[in-house]
Amino acid sequence: MSHFAEIDENNIVIRVVVASQDVIDSGILGNPVNFIQTSYNNNIRKKFAGIGFKYDDINDIFIEPQPYKSWILNNNHEWESPVQIPTDGKNYTWSEEIQNWILMDQT
């Protein structure tokens, strides 16, 4: 058995199923063309697909949904904030409103 991500017309994952290739090929779950194999241990297609992920058919990978409008996809196909997170070991959260990291309450 394998994991397959079903994608819509925009290459967005709408569900992930566990099935054999024969079941996918049979069309019983839907058009076989819309099912792309994914791997929970990230052996293929970079990441395990989840609902809302996008299938990049040019690079043959799944990309997580963009976490914030200001974040950009880097050369490694990972979302990156426009400001680097501080590396002082403290906990921060991103504020889209001010486009910067905010120190979380340490209590």
Backbone as a printed PyTorch tensor [residue, N CA C, xyz], in Angstrom:
tensor([[[  0.8400,  -1.1830,   0.0000],
         [  0.0000,   0.0000,   0.0000],
         [  0.8820,   1.2430,   0.0000]],

        [[  0.3920,   2.2480,  -0.6440],
         [  1.1120,   3.5110,  -0.7470],
         [  0.1730,   4.6670,  -0.4480]],

        [[  0.7520,   5.8300,  -0.2420],
         [ -0.0240,   7.0540,  -0.0460],
         [ -0.0910,   7.7970,  -1.3780]],

        [[ -1.2720,   8.3110,  -1.6870],
         [ -1.4730,   9.0830,  -2.9020],
         [ -2.2170,  10.3700,  -2.5500]],

        [[ -1.7690,  11.4610,  -3.1300],
         [ -2.4410,  12.7490,  -2.9620],
         [ -3.3190,  12.9810,  -4.1850]],

        [[ -4.5760,  13.2910,  -3.9310],
         [ -5.4580,  13.6580,  -5.0280],
         [ -5.4010,  15.1660,  -5.1930]],

        [[ -5.1470,  15.6000,  -6.4230],
         [ -5.0430,  17.0370,  -6.6930],
         [ -6.2140,  17.5020,  -7.5450]],

        [[ -6.5450,  18.7880,  -7.3740],
         [ -7.6160,  19.3670,  -8.1760],
         [ -7.0380,  19.9920,  -9.4450]],

        [[ -7.8610,  20.7390, -10.1710],
         [ -7.4360,  21.3340, -11.4460],
         [ -6.3420,  22.3870, -11.2790]],

        [[ -6.1200,  22.8720, -10.0440],
         [ -5.0580,  23.8450,  -9.7760],
         [ -3.8350,  23.2080,  -9.1150]],

        [[ -3.7920,  21.8830,  -9.1120],
         [ -2.6950,  21.1120,  -8.4960],
         [ -2.6590,  21.2530,  -6.9740]],

        [[ -3.7920,  21.5660,  -6.3690],
         [ -3.8930,  21.6580,  -4.9130],
         [ -4.3930,  20.3090,  -4.3840]],

        [[ -3.7390,  19.8200,  -3.3360],
         [ -4.1240,  18.5320,  -2.7500],
         [ -5.4700,  18.6790,  -2.0370]],

        [[ -6.4060,  17.7980,  -2.4030],
         [ -7.7290,  17.8320,  -1.7800],
         [ -7.9510,  16.6520,  -0.8320]],

        [[ -7.1390,  15.6020,  -0.9700],
         [ -7.1710,  14.4960,  -0.0110],
         [ -5.9590,  13.6110,  -0.2260]],

        [[ -5.6410,  12.8360,   0.8010],
         [ -4.5590,  11.8580,   0.7320],
         [ -5.1610,  10.5200,   1.1180]],

        [[ -4.8960,   9.5030,   0.2910],
         [ -5.4510,   8.1810,   0.5360],
         [ -4.3370,   7.1460,   0.5970]],

        [[ -4.6350,   6.0320,   1.2460],
         [ -3.7520,   4.8770,   1.2560],
         [ -4.4030,   3.8470,   0.3520]],

        [[ -3.6860,   3.4490,  -0.6840],
         [ -4.2380,   2.5070,  -1.6520],
         [ -3.1120,   1.8450,  -2.4240]],

        [[ -3.4360,   0.7890,  -3.1160],
         [ -2.4590,   0.1630,  -4.0050],
         [ -2.5060,   0.8770,  -5.3550]],

        [[ -1.4540,   0.7410,  -6.1130],
         [ -1.4230,   1.3490,  -7.4430],
         [ -2.5590,   0.8030,  -8.3080]],

        [[ -2.8960,  -0.4710,  -8.1350],
         [ -3.9890,  -1.0760,  -8.9020],
         [ -5.3190,  -0.3880,  -8.6300]],

        [[ -5.5860,  -0.0560,  -7.3660],
         [ -6.8260,   0.6450,  -7.0130],
         [ -6.8420,   2.0260,  -7.6510]],

        [[ -5.7290,   2.7410,  -7.5730],
         [ -5.6420,   4.0690,  -8.2030],
         [ -5.8940,   3.9450,  -9.7000]],

        [[ -5.2050,   2.9950, -10.3350],
         [ -5.3260,   2.8060, -11.7840],
         [ -6.7260,   2.3990, -12.2190]],

        [[ -7.4810,   1.7550, -11.3200],
         [ -8.8290,   1.2930, -11.6660],
         [ -9.8110,   2.4540, -11.8400]],

        [[ -9.5160,   3.6020, -11.2320],
         [-10.4020,   4.7520, -11.3240],
         [-11.5230,   4.7450, -10.3080]],

        [[-11.5400,   3.7430,  -9.4350],
         [-12.6190,   3.6460,  -8.4440],
         [-12.6300,   4.8400,  -7.4860]],

        [[-11.4810,   5.4540,  -7.2540],
         [-11.3890,   6.6070,  -6.3490],
         [-11.4810,   7.9430,  -7.0840]],

        [[-11.4550,   7.8910,  -8.3940],
         [-11.4570,   9.1030,  -9.2030],
         [-10.4670,   8.9550, -10.3400]],

        [[-10.3150,   9.9880, -11.1160],
         [ -9.4230,   9.9470, -12.2690],
         [ -7.9870,   9.6590, -11.8110]],

        [[ -7.3930,   8.5530, -12.2770],
         [ -6.0350,   8.2010, -11.8520],
         [ -4.9900,   9.2850, -12.1210]],

        [[ -5.2450,  10.1200, -13.1100],
         [ -4.3010,  11.2020, -13.4400],
         [ -4.1840,  12.1990, -12.2890]],

        [[ -5.2210,  12.2810, -11.4670],
         [ -5.2410,  13.2460, -10.3610],
         [ -4.6110,  12.7180,  -9.0810]],

        [[ -4.0750,  11.5190,  -9.0950],
         [ -3.4580,  10.9260,  -7.9110],
         [ -1.9500,  10.8390,  -8.0900]],

        [[ -1.2210,  11.4960,  -7.1770],
         [  0.2370,  11.5480,  -7.2120],
         [  0.7560,  10.8660,  -5.9570]],

        [[  1.6660,   9.9240,  -6.1370],
         [  2.1900,   9.2180,  -4.9650],
         [  2.9820,  10.1670,  -4.0790]],

        [[  2.8340,   9.9940,  -2.7710],
         [  3.5600,  10.7770,  -1.7810],
         [  4.1230,   9.8280,  -0.7390]],

        [[  5.0860,  10.2990,   0.0270],
         [  5.7660,   9.4270,   0.9850],
         [  5.8260,  10.0850,   2.3470]],

        [[  5.2960,   9.3980,   3.3670],
         [  5.2810,   9.9740,   4.7160],
         [  6.6770,  10.1430,   5.2900]],

        [[  7.6790,   9.4400,   4.7470],
         [  9.0530,   9.6380,   5.2250],
         [  9.8570,  10.5240,   4.2630]],

        [[  9.1450,  11.2340,   3.4040],
         [  9.7210,  12.2430,   2.5020],
         [ 10.7590,  11.6720,   1.5330]],

        [[ 10.6250,  10.4110,   1.1600],
         [ 11.5610,   9.8060,   0.2160],
         [ 11.3390,  10.2640,  -1.2150]],

        [[ 10.1210,  10.6660,  -1.5230],
         [  9.8280,  11.1540,  -2.8690],
         [  9.0520,  12.4530,  -2.7790]],

        [[  9.2550,  13.2820,  -3.7580],
         [  8.5210,  14.5390,  -3.9100],
         [  8.6670,  15.4880,  -2.7270]],

        [[  9.8250,  15.4610,  -2.1190],
         [ 10.2730,  16.3940,  -1.0860],
         [  9.5460,  16.3010,   0.2420]],

        [[  8.2190,  16.3640,   0.2290],
         [  7.4310,  16.3700,   1.4730],
         [  6.2340,  15.4510,   1.3270]],

        [[  5.7700,  14.9700,   2.4720],
         [  4.5130,  14.2250,   2.4870],
         [  3.3940,  15.2160,   2.2310]],

        [[  2.5830,  14.9390,   1.2440],
         [  1.5100,  15.8600,   0.8720],
         [  0.4300,  15.9090,   1.9390]],

        [[ -0.1300,  17.0740,   2.1020],
         [ -1.2630,  17.2790,   2.9950],
         [ -2.3070,  18.1080,   2.2750]],

        [[ -3.5030,  18.1130,   2.7970],
         [ -4.5680,  18.9170,   2.1980],
         [ -4.1200,  20.3730,   2.1600]],

        [[ -4.2730,  20.9870,   0.9960],
         [ -3.8760,  22.3820,   0.8130],
         [ -2.4780,  22.5430,   0.2250]],

        [[ -1.6770,  21.4870,   0.2270],
         [ -0.3580,  21.5640,  -0.4020],
         [ -0.5400,  21.7170,  -1.9050]],

        [[  0.4870,  22.2360,  -2.5710],
         [  0.4510,  22.3600,  -4.0250],
         [  1.4300,  21.3780,  -4.6300]],

        [[  1.0050,  20.7060,  -5.6800],
         [  1.9000,  19.8270,  -6.4170],
         [  2.5530,  20.6430,  -7.5200]],

        [[  3.8620,  20.7740,  -7.4530],
         [  4.6500,  21.4720,  -8.4670],
         [  5.0810,  20.4300,  -9.4830]],

        [[  4.3790,  20.3750, -10.6180],
         [  4.6580,  19.3360, -11.5970],
         [  5.9540,  19.5500, -12.3620]],

        [[  6.4720,  20.7580, -12.3720],
         [  7.7590,  21.0140, -13.0390],
         [  8.8980,  20.4070, -12.2300]],

        [[  8.8780,  20.6080, -10.9210],
         [  9.9230,  20.0730, -10.0460],
         [  9.5490,  18.7310,  -9.4200]],

        [[  8.3180,  18.2710,  -9.6570],
         [  7.8140,  16.9960,  -9.1500],
         [  7.9260,  16.9120,  -7.6280]],

        [[  7.4070,  17.9540,  -6.9610],
         [  7.4470,  18.0210,  -5.4940],
         [  6.1380,  18.5930,  -4.9700]],

        [[  5.9050,  18.3490,  -3.6760],
         [  4.7800,  18.9770,  -2.9870],
         [  5.3100,  20.1440,  -2.1680]],

        [[  4.5830,  21.2540,  -2.2030],
         [  4.9780,  22.4720,  -1.4870],
         [  3.8810,  22.8210,  -0.4820]],

        [[  4.2980,  23.1020,   0.7470],
         [  3.3580,  23.4810,   1.7970],
         [  2.6190,  24.7580,   1.4090]],

        [[  1.4300,  24.9660,   1.9710],
         [  0.7310,  26.2300,   1.7300],
         [  1.5560,  27.4140,   2.2500]],

        [[  1.4560,  28.5320,   1.5830],
         [  2.1780,  29.7290,   1.9960],
         [  1.6570,  30.1740,   3.3590]],

        [[  2.5340,  30.2690,   4.3790],
         [  2.0580,  30.5920,   5.7180],
         [  1.6000,  32.0430,   5.8730]],

        [[  2.2400,  32.9430,   5.1620],
         [  1.8950,  34.3730,   5.2170],
         [  2.0920,  34.9630,   3.8320]],

        [[  1.3210,  35.9850,   3.5000],
         [  1.4210,  36.6110,   2.1750],
         [  2.7990,  37.1820,   1.8880]],

        [[  3.5020,  37.6270,   2.9220],
         [  4.8070,  38.2640,   2.7120],
         [  5.9440,  37.2640,   2.5140]],

        [[  5.7200,  35.9990,   2.8280],
         [  6.7880,  35.0090,   2.7350],
         [  6.9780,  34.5770,   1.2820]],

        [[  8.2200,  34.2890,   0.9290],
         [  8.5500,  33.9070,  -0.4400],
         [  9.1320,  32.4900,  -0.4700]],

        [[  8.9760,  31.8600,  -1.5960],
         [  9.5070,  30.5250,  -1.7940],
         [ 10.9720,  30.6500,  -2.1920]],

        [[ 11.8640,  30.0390,  -1.4040],
         [ 13.2900,  30.1390,  -1.7110],
         [ 13.7010,  29.0790,  -2.7310]],

        [[ 14.9880,  29.0290,  -3.0550],
         [ 15.4960,  28.0980,  -4.0680],
         [ 15.3630,  26.6430,  -3.6570]],

        [[ 15.1660,  26.3960,  -2.3530],
         [ 14.9910,  25.0310,  -1.8460],
         [ 13.5050,  24.6730,  -1.7250]],

        [[ 12.6460,  25.5180,  -2.2790],
         [ 11.1960,  25.3380,  -2.2600],
         [ 10.6210,  25.3130,  -0.8450]],

        [[ 11.1940,  26.1390,   0.0200],
         [ 10.7160,  26.3210,   1.3920],
         [ 10.2630,  27.7740,   1.5400]],

        [[  9.2110,  27.9900,   2.3130],
         [  8.7420,  29.3540,   2.5570],
         [  9.6870,  30.0560,   3.5220]],

        [[ 10.0070,  31.2880,   3.2060],
         [ 10.9840,  32.0580,   3.9790],
         [ 10.4180,  33.4370,   4.3010]],

        [[ 10.5950,  33.8470,   5.5420],
         [ 10.1200,  35.1740,   5.9370],
         [ 11.0320,  36.2430,   5.3310]],

        [[ 10.4980,  37.4520,   5.1290],
         [ 11.3230,  38.5210,   4.5680],
         [ 12.3710,  39.0360,   5.5570]],

        [[ 12.2270,  38.6830,   6.8350],
         [ 13.1800,  39.0780,   7.8780],
         [ 13.6090,  37.7940,   8.5870]],

        [[ 14.9020,  37.6070,   8.7170],
         [ 15.4070,  36.4000,   9.3640],
         [ 15.0180,  36.3590,  10.8380]],

        [[ 14.6290,  35.1880,  11.3020],
         [ 14.2570,  35.0250,  12.7020],
         [ 15.4990,  35.1810,  13.5850]],

        [[ 15.3840,  35.8660,  14.7140],
         [ 16.5320,  36.0000,  15.6200],
         [ 17.0550,  34.6270,  16.0590]],

        [[ 18.3400,  34.5620,  16.2720],
         [ 18.9830,  33.2880,  16.6370],
         [ 19.5010,  33.3130,  18.0730]],

        [[ 18.7560,  33.9950,  18.9450],
         [ 19.1960,  34.1170,  20.3380],
         [ 18.6340,  33.0290,  21.2430]],

        [[ 17.9560,  32.0310,  20.6410],
         [ 17.4310,  30.9210,  21.4230],
         [ 16.0770,  31.1870,  22.0730]],

        [[ 15.5330,  32.3730,  21.8850],
         [ 14.2250,  32.7100,  22.4560],
         [ 13.1290,  32.3360,  21.4610]],

        [[ 11.8890,  32.2890,  21.9440],
         [ 10.7540,  31.9330,  21.0930],
         [ 10.1300,  33.1730,  20.4740]],

        [[  9.9570,  33.1130,  19.1560],
         [  9.3740,  34.2170,  18.4080],
         [  8.2050,  33.7200,  17.5810]],

        [[  7.3190,  34.6350,  17.2630],
         [  6.2340,  34.3560,  16.3480],
         [  6.2190,  35.4570,  15.2870]],

        [[  5.8000,  35.1110,  14.0860],
         [  5.7830,  36.0810,  12.9960],
         [  4.5550,  36.9680,  13.0780]],

        [[  4.7400,  38.2670,  12.8840],
         [  3.6330,  39.2180,  12.8030],
         [  3.5540,  39.7230,  11.3670]],

        [[  2.5190,  39.3270,  10.6840],
         [  2.3270,  39.7850,   9.3110],
         [  2.0240,  41.2790,   9.2880]],

        [[  1.3720,  41.7620,  10.3440],
         [  1.0020,  43.1770,  10.4180],
         [  2.2220,  44.0920,  10.4000]],

        [[  3.2560,  43.7510,  11.1770],
         [  4.4480,  44.6050,  11.2280],
         [  5.6120,  44.0390,  10.4170]],

        [[  5.3720,  42.8780,   9.7980],
         [  6.3810,  42.2400,   8.9490],
         [  7.6800,  41.9860,   9.7030]],

        [[  7.5340,  41.4350,  10.9110],
         [  8.7240,  41.1540,  11.7200],
         [  8.3700,  40.1010,  12.7690]],

        [[  9.4170,  39.6060,  13.4140],
         [  9.2670,  38.6200,  14.4770],
         [  8.9970,  39.3160,  15.7990]],

        [[  8.1010,  38.7200,  16.5980],
         [  7.7490,  39.2600,  17.9070],
         [  8.1500,  38.2200,  18.9470]],

        [[  8.8370,  38.6940,  20.0040],
         [  9.2280,  37.8260,  21.0890],
         [  7.9850,  37.3500,  21.8190]],

        [[  7.8690,  36.0410,  21.9910],
         [  6.7180,  35.4640,  22.7070],
         [  6.9300,  35.6090,  24.1970]],

        [[  5.8430,  35.6540,  24.9310],
         [  5.8900,  35.7530,  26.3880],
         [  6.6900,  34.5950,  26.9450]],

        [[  7.6760,  34.8790,  27.7620],
         [  8.5820,  33.8700,  28.3030],
         [  8.1310,  33.3000,  29.6430]],

        [[  6.9110,  33.6630,  30.0930],
         [  6.4480,  33.1900,  31.3930],
         [  5.8610,  31.8080,  31.3100]]])
